[in-house]
């Protein structure tokens, strides 16, 4: 039986109350859920809590899932959204972070599970590399990602307009030189976001 047909059959059986089918879905997709959570969240507690909430949402929404064969894609998208919800809830505790609308995922419905996992790995590596930048670099890169003008950056950070470009170049070079991102690029996986010139 093809994998998609098996998943569809398991979803249909789980909807009908078959505990073994539900257990098989959890066994099959738990590594993916945990991997996506781990890609976004730092603490083991947050990862475990988010994964548990994802499975609770899956139980709640299983009967309303329109395409049973798309359970994996739905679960991956739900996991990503739950991670974003967790990050937003913790935002007030963070110094500087990437803007919440920055994501390395194109339209989730068109991605395979492997593509979602690769994107989560790239996203996690980028966020980790960003966190390792100096506070000054994090501030300037964060503002540049949000398309804040050089004039406003100068006013907010108290630096001359003429030094923003060279500082930007140094910070982006540090980001590109991060060992985790370099390892992904060496493995043939381009770093998310590409080069922001202009």
Secondary structure, 3 states (H helix, E strand, C coil): CCHHHHHHHHHHHHHCCCHHHHHHHHHHHHHHHHHHHHHHCCCHHHHHHHHHHHHHHHHHHHHHCCCHHHHHHHHHHHHHHHHHHHHHHHHHHCCCCCCCCCCCCCCHHHCCHHHHHHHHHHHHHHHHHHHHCCHHHHHHHHHHHCCCCHHHHHHHHCCCHHHHHHHHHHHHHHHHCCHHHHHHHHCCCCCCCCCCCC
